[in-house]
Amino acid sequence: MVILAGVALFLIIQAVPAMSASWTTGDLASGPTQGHANFWTYVGPLVWGTMWASAIALVLGAPVAIGIALFISHYAPRKLASILGYLVDLLAAVPSVVFGLWGIFVIRPFLVPFQDWLNQFLGWIPLFAGPVSRTGSTILAGAIVLAVMILPIITSISREIFLQTPRLHEEAALALGSTKWEMVKLAVFPYARSGIVSATLLGLGRALGETMAIAMIISPSLIFSVKLITDSANSQTIAANIALNFPESNTLQREALIGTGLMLFVISFGVNLIARLILSRTGRTSSTKKIKRTLARRSAA
């Protein structure tokens, strides 16, 4: 708590001068902060870009990660499960710079024809409206890389939670005539609900704070945009913006960047607070009671 309060206090003290300074004259009227009326018009697009990229990554990555965890824990043969578990854990050790290079040389060229297809057949949806990027430097490319980067966290935690499901619950569901999938729905998912939520939000935390991979892949722009494949119209993230602009900024501009870091701190704190509230309402005790009631109803039927 002391360390957390110290970090928050440091960010606030460093950010206040830039928040209260004039952004139309002086040091803030040039460099990375040029063209913004105040701190909030500067940080607003960055907050949006951070949340937008992380949300897309979570939508793409969380279902796949949970599916992999379920396959490892309940469907794969033991030898294959151990190998897959090792590979998933090894994926977490890959540096973010390597993911960024992979995104540049593999994901971006791969997405160009796919983005053409999306624009041709789904261009009437704002998400896929053109013009289509010829370089592949889009928010979609960055989100796909982020989705791969959060896979190990969500998969590892979900796998451990699935394996902790009481054996008696699984056997009771199977004894009542459930198929393997019905047993998973009746016994495993209800018990692991809180663990899945916590794993997903931990993955979201990783996506929110990712820096180098996004900085290397996305063409930065401080805009509000919901388009996934538009050329040079990508909402930059807070962490990537700090990494790109911090070395060349003067003192007041660096304080403005620290202020954006304060906003990222607030977002991360809010995500963790929401996770705690969700976990407090969907704990394992209530899940276990629900499982027993479901099995009792099926037994009576």
ABEGO torsion letter per residue (X at the ends): XAAAAAAAAAAAAAAAAAAABBAABEAAABEAABGBABAAAAAAAAAAAAAAAAAAAAAAAAAAAAAAAAAAAAABBAAAAAAAAAAAAAAAABBAAAAAAAAAAAAAAAAAAAAAAAAAAAAABAAABOBBBAAGBBAAAAAAAAAAAAAAAAAAAAAAAAAABBAAAAAAAAAAGBBAAAAAAAAAAAAAAAAAAAAAAAAAAAAAABAAAAAAABBBBBBBBABAABBGBBBBBAAAAAAAAAAABBAAAAAAAAAAAAAAAAAAAAAAAAAAAAAAABBAAAAAAAAAAAAAAAAAX
